[in-house]
Amino acid sequence: MEENFNSIVEFRIIPECLEKISENGKVWLAVAIFNILISDKELAPEERGYFKEALMMVENEDLQKQLLEAMENREVLEMGDLTGDREFVGHFFFFLGMLIAADGKVKNSEVKMLTKICGKLGLPPDSSRMVLSWVSELIKLNNDRNRIIGKLKELKPVFV
């Protein structure tokens, strides 16, 4: 499998941090990840790692099957409010922002889902705009990086 280095560098949840999140928090985050992935009706190659990671977060086999069915049928799952694990709210929200930027594009359906999730996190609506602004800047920076890398490849070596 060929890696796409033009995509935004993948952002992962550090396993040591994942251990600090409650089972309910992991399930909530896994459902949020799946809903973001489902919202644009296609699973980009850059998003496949997130899909697998979310599935591994869930220990309940019935819920794993439900998530797989939802992905296969492209059906958004119901989400409750995140009432526990409040210390991770900001981390979750930026992680989900990174997820919608993984393929280098932000689609309207992803924006709508992120805005809906913002409410489920108990955050004010302008929080969604802040994260989306950050994500847009991140995509621009990534595109600049890729453009510069392309130009650097074309330069003749100058050893001093």
Rosetta silent file (secondary structure, phi, psi, omega in degrees, C-alpha in Angstrom):
SEQUENCE: MEENFNSIVEFRIIPECLEKISENGKVWLAVAIFNILISDKELAPEERGYFKEALMMVENEDLQKQLLEAMENREVLEMGDLTGDREFVGHFFFFLGMLIAADGKVKNSEVKMLTKICGKLGLPPDSSRMVLSWVSELIKLNNDRNRIIGKLKELKPVFV
SCORE:     score description
SCORE:     0.000 S_00000001
   1 L     0.000  126.350 -178.794    0.000    0.000    0.000 S_00000001
   2 L   -80.618  132.498  179.439    1.434    3.308   -1.074 S_00000001
   3 L   -83.893  143.718  177.817    1.512    6.000    1.581 S_00000001
   4 L  -102.380  102.083 -178.306    0.193    9.426    0.746 S_00000001
   5 L   -82.440   -3.478  178.491    2.581   11.935    2.242 S_00000001
   6 L   -82.720  -11.030  179.239    0.561   14.809    0.814 S_00000001
   7 L   -79.735  168.741  177.353   -2.145   14.315    3.404 S_00000001
   8 L   -68.053  137.776 -179.898   -2.086   15.956    6.772 S_00000001
   9 L   -54.088  132.516 -177.026    0.159   14.088    9.170 S_00000001
  10 L   -65.514  140.300  179.183   -2.017   11.655   11.066 S_00000001
  11 L  -113.350  124.944 -176.128   -2.879   12.583   14.599 S_00000001
  12 L  -120.883  156.250  173.546   -3.465    9.700   16.939 S_00000001
  13 L   -80.386  126.561 -179.630   -4.638    9.310   20.494 S_00000001
  14 L   -67.979  127.346 -176.672   -1.663    8.287   22.590 S_00000001
  15 H   -52.147  -36.901  179.270   -2.388    4.848   24.109 S_00000001
  16 H   -63.727  -33.723  177.769   -1.322    6.046   27.581 S_00000001
  17 H   -74.609  -35.925  179.652   -3.934    8.815   27.355 S_00000001
  18 H   -60.852  -32.835  178.448   -6.551    6.393   26.093 S_00000001
  19 L   -64.675  -23.955 -178.763   -6.094    4.404   29.308 S_00000001
  20 L   -83.612  -13.973 -178.209   -7.228    7.468   31.290 S_00000001
  21 L   -86.898  136.863  179.377  -10.518    7.740   29.409 S_00000001
  22 L   -65.967  164.002  177.617  -13.495    5.867   30.856 S_00000001
  23 H   -59.728  -42.159  178.248  -15.206    3.100   28.891 S_00000001
  24 H   -62.247  -39.366  178.286  -18.193    5.405   28.311 S_00000001
  25 H   -64.857  -40.210  178.441  -15.831    8.114   27.066 S_00000001
  26 H   -64.647  -43.012  179.336  -14.145    5.683   24.659 S_00000001
  27 H   -63.568  -45.110  179.988  -17.517    4.537   23.315 S_00000001
  28 H   -58.975  -47.577 -179.126  -18.676    8.139   22.922 S_00000001
  29 H   -64.161  -41.404  178.845  -15.471    9.073   21.067 S_00000001
  30 H   -61.000  -43.800  178.759  -15.651    5.978   18.847 S_00000001
  31 H   -64.444  -41.168  178.847  -19.245    6.821   17.857 S_00000001
  32 H   -62.052  -43.226  178.259  -18.230   10.447   17.187 S_00000001
  33 H   -61.071  -48.051  179.594  -15.360    9.272   14.978 S_00000001
  34 H   -60.534  -41.806 -179.874  -17.652    6.923   13.056 S_00000001
  35 H   -64.246  -38.319  175.688  -20.246    9.671   12.603 S_00000001
  36 H   -63.823  -46.281 -178.665  -17.618   12.034   11.194 S_00000001
  37 H   -63.333  -38.182 -178.770  -16.368    9.297    8.851 S_00000001
  38 H   -74.138  -30.030 -170.728  -19.905    8.414    7.753 S_00000001
  39 H   -59.465  -30.168 -178.890  -21.009   12.023    7.292 S_00000001
  40 L   -97.283    8.052  172.469  -19.212   12.534    3.970 S_00000001
  41 L    66.520    8.275  173.840  -20.449    9.224    2.498 S_00000001
  42 L  -150.505  146.988 -179.823  -16.977    7.951    1.589 S_00000001
  43 L  -103.515  103.472 -179.849  -14.011    6.626    3.527 S_00000001
  44 L   -70.290  151.744  178.792  -10.855    8.268    2.180 S_00000001
  45 H   -53.568  -35.089 -179.952   -7.618    6.276    2.421 S_00000001
  46 H   -68.160  -17.413 -176.877   -6.322    8.844    4.930 S_00000001
  47 H   -96.034  -10.187 -174.975   -9.293    8.081    7.190 S_00000001
  48 H   -61.923  -36.343  178.918   -8.929    4.295    7.338 S_00000001
  49 H   -64.039  -37.586  178.110   -6.538    4.395   10.298 S_00000001
  50 H   -65.975  -39.579  178.246   -9.065    6.399   12.315 S_00000001
  51 H   -57.674  -49.997 -178.947  -11.738    3.846   11.456 S_00000001
  52 H   -65.373  -41.302 -179.262   -9.618    0.985   12.788 S_00000001
  53 H   -63.220  -42.485  179.313   -8.545    2.945   15.858 S_00000001
  54 H   -63.972  -41.225  179.789  -12.133    3.810   16.767 S_00000001
  55 H   -63.766  -38.122  179.896  -13.205    0.218   16.367 S_00000001
  56 H   -71.906  -21.774  178.652  -10.400   -0.966   18.648 S_00000001
  57 H   -68.196  -27.623 -175.230  -11.443    1.522   21.355 S_00000001
  58 L   -91.546  121.872 -178.716  -14.734   -0.304   21.784 S_00000001
  59 L   -88.860  -24.187 -178.154  -14.482   -3.537   23.761 S_00000001
  60 L   -75.075  117.522 -176.660  -18.138   -4.574   23.420 S_00000001
  61 H   -64.070  -35.358  178.527  -18.435   -6.923   20.421 S_00000001
  62 H   -64.094  -41.482  178.583  -22.110   -6.083   19.839 S_00000001
  63 H   -68.613  -36.046  175.951  -21.274   -2.395   19.628 S_00000001
  64 H   -59.653  -44.529  178.842  -18.361   -3.172   17.306 S_00000001
  65 H   -63.358  -41.382  179.126  -20.773   -4.987   14.993 S_00000001
  66 H   -62.366  -41.205  178.281  -23.224   -2.080   15.201 S_00000001
  67 H   -64.349  -43.137  179.098  -20.440    0.365   14.246 S_00000001
  68 H   -63.486  -40.788  177.263  -19.395   -1.814   11.302 S_00000001
  69 H   -63.524  -43.099  179.521  -23.002   -2.051   10.098 S_00000001
  70 H   -61.555  -40.574  178.874  -23.423    1.700   10.402 S_00000001
  71 H   -66.027  -44.471 -179.494  -20.266    2.232    8.350 S_00000001
  72 H   -62.088  -40.472 -178.079  -21.359   -0.279    5.735 S_00000001
  73 H   -91.613   -1.962 -178.591  -24.825    1.303    5.474 S_00000001
  74 L    55.182   44.849  179.883  -23.534    4.873    5.893 S_00000001
  75 L  -108.754  125.286  178.302  -25.982    5.464    8.749 S_00000001
  76 L   -70.156  137.232  179.861  -25.167    8.029   11.412 S_00000001
  77 L   -91.295  149.626  175.580  -25.477    6.660   14.948 S_00000001
  78 L   -66.374  140.474  178.968  -27.324    8.379   17.762 S_00000001
  79 L  -125.832  138.062  172.530  -25.036   10.133   20.209 S_00000001
  80 L   -90.838  179.176  176.137  -25.731   11.192   23.729 S_00000001
  81 L   -76.829  146.378  176.026  -24.143   14.112   25.515 S_00000001
  82 L   -86.268  100.905 -177.363  -20.648   13.593   26.901 S_00000001
  83 L   -96.060  -24.740  177.479  -21.260   14.073   30.610 S_00000001
  84 L  -102.400  179.686  177.645  -18.162   12.308   31.921 S_00000001
  85 L    54.087   37.579 -175.678  -14.492   12.703   31.003 S_00000001
  86 H   -62.040  -24.904 -179.806  -14.926   16.474   30.911 S_00000001
  87 H   -68.774  -12.935 -178.518  -11.159   17.003   31.161 S_00000001
  88 H  -103.958    1.157 -175.019  -10.833   15.554   27.639 S_00000001
  89 H   -53.348  -50.870 -178.925  -13.511   17.643   25.901 S_00000001
  90 H   -62.776  -41.460  179.001  -11.045   20.003   24.197 S_00000001
  91 H   -63.385  -44.493  178.323   -8.779   17.155   23.175 S_00000001
  92 H   -59.107  -46.156 -174.210  -11.692   15.194   21.713 S_00000001
  93 H   -65.499  -42.982  177.845  -12.956   18.213   19.785 S_00000001
  94 H   -69.050  -36.148  175.998   -9.588   19.056   18.216 S_00000001
  95 H   -58.860  -45.738  179.487   -9.022   15.372   17.455 S_00000001
  96 H   -66.864  -34.017  174.262  -12.346   15.290   15.584 S_00000001
  97 H   -62.322  -43.016  177.016  -11.356   18.505   13.793 S_00000001
  98 H   -61.927  -36.871 -179.271   -8.148   16.809   12.668 S_00000001
  99 H   -61.786  -43.576 -179.359  -10.208   13.882   11.469 S_00000001
 100 H   -70.002  -18.619  179.006  -12.302   16.015    9.112 S_00000001
 101 H   -94.762   -1.954 -172.849   -9.075   17.503    7.738 S_00000001
 102 L   -55.947  -36.772 -178.396   -7.337   14.138    7.264 S_00000001
 103 L   -92.945    7.157  177.173   -8.008   14.037    3.522 S_00000001
 104 L    81.404    7.447  179.373   -7.082   17.702    3.050 S_00000001
 105 L  -134.968  149.971  174.512  -10.671   18.785    2.405 S_00000001
 106 L  -120.643  116.689 -178.400  -13.495   19.935    4.611 S_00000001
 107 L   -96.181  154.188  179.963  -16.943   19.037    3.326 S_00000001
 108 H   -56.791  -39.325 -179.519  -20.204   20.693    4.362 S_00000001
 109 H   -63.599  -35.322  178.404  -21.523   17.409    5.737 S_00000001
 110 H   -70.085  -38.344  177.890  -18.440   17.120    7.977 S_00000001
 111 H   -62.908  -44.379  179.251  -18.899   20.704    9.194 S_00000001
 112 H   -61.779  -42.484 -179.626  -22.530   19.979   10.061 S_00000001
 113 H   -66.994  -42.336  179.226  -21.554   16.821   11.947 S_00000001
 114 H   -62.924  -38.128  177.719  -18.758   18.599   13.830 S_00000001
 115 H   -65.074  -40.960  176.970  -21.205   21.359   14.795 S_00000001
 116 H   -63.031  -43.655  179.945  -23.690   18.760   16.041 S_00000001
 117 H   -65.057  -33.470  177.150  -20.925   17.061   18.042 S_00000001
 118 H   -54.854  -44.493  177.612  -19.961   20.443   19.490 S_00000001
 119 H   -66.246  -36.700  179.334  -23.362   20.550   21.163 S_00000001
 120 H   -69.250  -22.675  175.825  -23.004   16.974   22.379 S_00000001
 121 L   -84.691   -7.093 -179.343  -19.736   18.006   24.046 S_00000001
 122 L    78.479   24.093 -178.649  -21.588   20.805   25.828 S_00000001
 123 L   -99.425  150.405  176.373  -19.570   23.510   24.075 S_00000001
 124 L   -66.511  151.671 -176.324  -20.927   26.852   22.815 S_00000001
 125 L   -55.166  -32.457 -178.701  -21.510   27.033   19.032 S_00000001
 126 H   -68.509  -14.970  175.036  -18.615   29.433   18.443 S_00000001
 127 H   -62.825  -37.225  179.321  -16.259   26.645   19.595 S_00000001
 128 H   -64.154  -42.868  178.647  -17.031   24.872   16.346 S_00000001
 129 H   -63.033  -39.344  179.408  -16.057   27.951   14.331 S_00000001
 130 H   -63.515  -45.690 -179.325  -12.764   28.237   16.223 S_00000001
 131 H   -66.913  -41.080  179.086  -11.826   24.613   15.565 S_00000001
 132 H   -65.142  -35.454  175.915  -12.881   24.847   11.903 S_00000001
 133 H   -63.874  -44.563  178.162  -10.771   27.992   11.498 S_00000001
 134 H   -61.471  -43.645  179.841   -7.798   26.148   12.991 S_00000001
 135 H   -62.662  -42.341  178.992   -8.444   23.163   10.694 S_00000001
 136 H   -61.796  -42.990  177.287   -8.593   25.447    7.631 S_00000001
 137 H   -63.810  -39.476  178.895   -5.264   27.021    8.570 S_00000001
 138 H   -61.777  -42.666  178.334   -3.797   23.578    9.108 S_00000001
 139 H   -63.840  -43.481  178.045   -4.864   22.509    5.613 S_00000001
 140 H   -60.990  -45.466  178.970   -3.339   25.675    4.112 S_00000001
 141 H   -62.283  -40.632  178.585   -0.071   25.091    5.970 S_00000001
 142 H   -63.467  -41.663  177.939   -0.020   21.481    4.845 S_00000001
 143 H   -64.032  -41.093  176.310   -0.547   22.518    1.225 S_00000001
 144 H   -60.937  -44.830  179.145    2.301   25.054    1.542 S_00000001
 145 H   -58.822  -47.034 -179.576    4.541   22.364    3.021 S_00000001
 146 H   -63.409  -38.249  178.056    3.746   19.985    0.168 S_00000001
 147 H   -64.732  -44.646 -179.845    4.412   22.717   -2.413 S_00000001
 148 H   -65.639  -41.593  177.783    7.779   23.565   -0.817 S_00000001
 149 H   -59.601  -42.000  178.079    8.758   19.889   -0.583 S_00000001
 150 H   -61.201  -42.201  178.624    8.015   19.540   -4.293 S_00000001
 151 H   -68.245  -38.360 -179.568   10.236   22.505   -5.128 S_00000001
 152 H   -65.209  -32.031  178.265   13.041   21.267   -2.878 S_00000001
 153 H   -63.819  -29.718 -175.527   13.050   17.939   -4.718 S_00000001
 154 H   -83.198  -14.587 -177.401   13.806   19.756   -7.963 S_00000001
 155 L   -71.696  142.700  174.071   16.847   21.646   -6.646 S_00000001
 156 L   -77.734  141.395 -178.526   20.328   20.551   -7.639 S_00000001
 157 L   -63.542  140.000  175.546   22.444   19.675   -4.604 S_00000001
 158 L  -129.193  102.297 -178.672   24.764   22.391   -3.329 S_00000001
 159 L   -97.144  126.575 -179.893   27.188   20.990   -0.773 S_00000001
 160 L  -116.597    0.000    0.000   29.157   23.561    1.172 S_00000001
